[in-house]
Amino acid sequence: MFNIPNLFTAGNMLCGIMAIFFSFSGRIEWAAFFIFGGAILDFFDGFLARILKQQGEMGKQLDSLADMITFGLAPGIMMMVVLAYATTSPSLWHGILPDKGITLMVDTLIHPVHEDVTAAFYNWKSDLLDFEKVNWIPFTALLIPFFSMFRLAKFNIDTRQSESFIGLPTPANTIFFTAFPLLIMQFGNIPGWQHELIVQCIQPVVLIPIIVVMSLLLVAELPLFALKFKSFTWKGNEIRYIFLISCGLLIPLLLIWSIPIIVLLYLLLSFIQNTIRKKQTHEIQS
């Protein structure tokens, strides 16, 4: 049980637990960092298992259990805190608040963003004691762990997913959502177009449909390429190389904004690859 790959898997699980802890503490940016740490360990546990020839059913089960915490429960809790902040924190708004009718001046030196997130989350949590005051909107983020559970179970029994994926992988889905807390912490109280854009992106009317669509993609019958190279030649790996080159350009240019764009690019390139393959298959058959 306690071989090197399984210890990396256990480290992945611990990163997920730390992400949940920091989410509840209002430090959602640290939650995102621990999720990134879990993703790195998740990559290396499989890589080391293949290199050391220690692949087995035990490792497969441990990997799914760890992924459920780091890429299922942790992003759900993290986005629940984000929605609580979006629906209860007045510091997101400048001027007149539409639902409370008061004028607010935000002092970024007195109120760092993480303090506003913490206050908003605990205000939301305290309202749960009074059923009539409960704000149910943040609970919609729990769709992420709900569908992640089915995604992980499906992956374990689906023999079609040995070299590619059917449905969005849970790590990719989770990494997509890490952009929101990082952007909040970066631009949450800095006036400008980036502040205004992230404020609009985390409003429930925008964020809830995003959560629903991304959650459904986890279990969709959607073929997606995997970054598994049988050889390093261009032929047969065109989509993979285009994706990696695009990532290399987008990350230094757009920084945090590149995170959701990269995940969406992954979906787009997979769609293009599937379309080309279907066309080629149709031409061969005809």
N, C-alpha and C positions, 0 to 999 in steps of 0.2 A: 504493500500500500504506500509506504513512505519513500517512493523513489523520487528522483529529481523532477520529472514532469508533473507528478501529482502534487508536489510541494509548490510548484509554480501555479497550479490550479487553485490550491488553497490560498495562495497569495492573492489571486484574482478575487476570490470570495471575500477576503479581508478588505480589499480595496472597495468592494461594493458596500460592505458594512460601514466603513468609514465614510463613504459618500452619503449614506443614509443619515449617519450621525451629524455630519456637517450640514446637510440639508435642514434637519430639524433645528440646528443651531443658527440658521439664517446665513451661513457662509456657503452659499450655493456655488460660488466660484471654486471653493476647495472641493466641493462635491464633484464638480466637473473634472478637476485635476485627478482625483482618485479614480474616477471612471476611466480616464485616459490611462492611468497606471494599470488598471484592471485589464484594459484592452491590450496593452503591451504584454502583460503576463499571459493573457489568453492566447496570443499569437505564439509565444515561445513555448508554452506547454505542449502544444501539438507539434511544433517544430522539433523540440527536443525528444518527444516520444518517437518520432519517425527516425531521427538520427541515432538514438540510443536503442532503437528497436524494443521499446517498452510500451507499445500500443496494446490495449486490452479493454475488456468490458468495464473493468473498474474505472479506468481513466475516462472512458466515455461517459459513464454515469456521473462521476465527480465533476466533469466539465459542464454537463447540463445543470447540475445543482448550483455550481458557482455562477454560471451565466444567468441563471434565473434571478440571482441576487444582484449581480453587478449590472446586467443588461436588461433586467425586467423590473424588479422592485425598486432599485436605486433611481433610475430615471423617472419612474412613476412618482416617487416621493419628491424628487427634485422639481419636477414640473408642477406638482401639487402646490409646493411652496411658491413657485413662480406665479401661478394663477392666484394664489392668496394675496401675493404682493400686488398683482395687477388689478385686483378687484377691491382692495381695501386701503392701499397706500396713497395718500394725497400727494406725496412728494413726486409722483410721476407727472403731475399736471402743473402747468403754469397758469396763474390767473384764476378765473372762476371755475370751481369744480361743478360739473353739470348735475351731480346727484346730491351735493350737499350745500351748494349755493354760498360758499365762503371764498374769500380771497386768501391765497397762500403764497408766501415768499419762501423759497427754498434756499437755505444757507448750506452750501456744500461742505463748509469747514466744520459746522456744528453737527451736521447730519450726514455722515458717510453712508454710502448706499447700503452696506451690509447691516448697519443699524436700522435703516428704514425697512429692509427686508425682514429682519428679526422682529421688529415691532409689528409689522403688518401680519406676519405669520401668527404671532402670539395673540394679537387682537382677534384674528379669525378663529383661532383655536378656542379662545375664551367664549366666543359666541356660540360654540357648540353645546355649551351647558344649557342654553335656552333654545328649545326646538323651534320656536317661532322666529328666532333671529339667525338660524343657521344659513350660511351661504354655501349652497351645494355645488357651485361652479367648480371649485378646485378639485373636487372628487372625480371629475371627468378624466383627470390625468391618470387615474388608476386603470383606464383602458390599456395603457402601455403594458403593465405586468399581466393583465388579463390575457391579452393576445400573445404576449411573449411566452407564456406557459404553453399554449397550444403550438406555437411555432417551434419551441425547443423539443417538445414531444414528437411532433411531426418529423423533425429533422432526424431524430434517432431511429425512426422506423422506415423512413423513405429511402429506398435504395437508389433513387435517381440522383441523389445529391452528393455523390462521392467526388465528382470533379467540378460541379457547378452548384448553384443554389436554385431552389424553387421557393420564391418568396423572399422578402427582404431579410437578411440576417440580423439578429438582435444587436450585435455590436454596431453595425452601420446605423440602425435606427437610433440607438442610444447616442452615438457620436453626433448625429444630426441635432438632437435636443440639447447637447452640451453647449451649443452656440448661444442659446438664449440666456442662461445665467452669466456666461462670460461677457456677453454684450451688455447686459444690465449693469454688471459691475464696472465695465469700462466706460460706458456712456450714460449711465442712469441719471447722473446729475450734472452732466456737462452740456450746456445749451448748444444746439446745432442740429444739422439735418440727421446725423447719426442717432442722436437722442430721440428725435421725433420719429424716426423710422422704427427704432426698437420699441418705443412706447406703443406705436400702432400694431406692431407684430405680436405683442403679448396681450393685446386686448382679447377677451374671450371670443368675440365674434370672428376673430382671425385665428387665434391659437387653438380653439377647440376643434374646428374643422381640420386643422393640420394634424392634431393628435389622432383624430378619428381616421383620416386617410392613411397616415403612416402606420397606425396599428393594424388596419386592414391589409396593408401591403405585406405585413409579416406572414400572413396565412394565405395570401393570394397565390394562385397558380401562375406565377410570373417567373419565367426562367431568367436568372441573373448570372453573369460570369463571376468566376472566382479567380483570385490572384494566385493561381497554382500553375507554375511553369513546368511542362514536361521537357521543354528545351528553351533556349534563350534566343532562337532565331526569330526574325520578324514575322515570317509566314506562320500563320496559325495563332500568333500572339498580338496581332495588330491592335485589337481593342484594348488589351491590357497595357500595351506600351503607350497608346494614345491617352489612356486614363492616367498612367503614372506621370507622363510628361505634363499633362494638364495640371495635375496636382502640384508638380514642381514649379509651375508658373503661377498658379492661383494663390498658393500659400504666402509667398513673400509679397505679392501684390495686394491682396485683400485681407491678409491676416485672419482675424476671427471670422470675418464675413465669409471667408472661403469655406468654412466647415459645412454649412448647409448646402452651399453651391456644389461642393465636391460630391456629397451624397446624391443630390439631384442629378449631377452629371453621370454618376454611376448608374442610376436608373435609366437615364436617357441613352447612354451607350449600350446598355443591355438590350433596350428596346430596338435600337438600330441593328445590333448584332442578330437578334431574333428575326427581324424583318428580312435581313439579307439571307439568312439561312433558309427561311421559309420560301423565299423567292427562288433560291438555288435548288431546293428540293422539288419545287413545282416545275422548274425547267427540266430537271432530270427525268421526272415522271412523265412529262409531256413529250 
